[in-house]
Amino acid sequence: HDALRKGTVPYMKFKGVLRSQKIELTEKENEILVEQFRTAADPNLIDYVTFNDEIEGIFTKKGLEKAPTERVEEFKVPSIIDPEDVLNDAEEKVLEDCLIRIGTECRNRRLLLKPFFQDKDKINCGVVTNSRFRSIFDFLKLYITEEEYKIINKRFVAKAPNEIKYTEFDNLLKTYSGDDQPF
């Protein structure tokens, strides 16, 4: 694609190479990439070397071939419980204990919470009010303390402060109830 190894290709060629590698991007994503890596000298050319360096930087450190003994920073896996890091360590521990307890109860009683939440979500947006969320737990006799409820509310708060993202909650709970595993 770049026979003379200039480090640039026309933007249509750049988009074509991405598509040939089965990297399907929307038109807006393509525009953002083209805008980000467009050369200053010619706006029709894309600096693919910089693009490759940035992509490689996601997975490893540049130049490790030349300095194989160099220390690489260890990747810290984001917490499954709190990927946005809105909870402190003590709250994460309380939430994890709560999810383990509720997940075990759901597994033992073969409960699926999502249909109950979906019944209360009339516009199908993945959000229910706090009172509906709490009433579903009370109805199913899945008792949570006030502290646990506040932490769940803090972690799964939707755009409005009185709403909870039940889809995120249910997806996380599935890992504790075993519903994320195929038969």
Summary of the structure (lengths in Angstrom):
residues: 183
radius of gyration: 23.8
end to end distance: 46.2
largest distance: 69.9
contacts: 414
relative contact order: 0.10
helix: 51%
strand: 8%
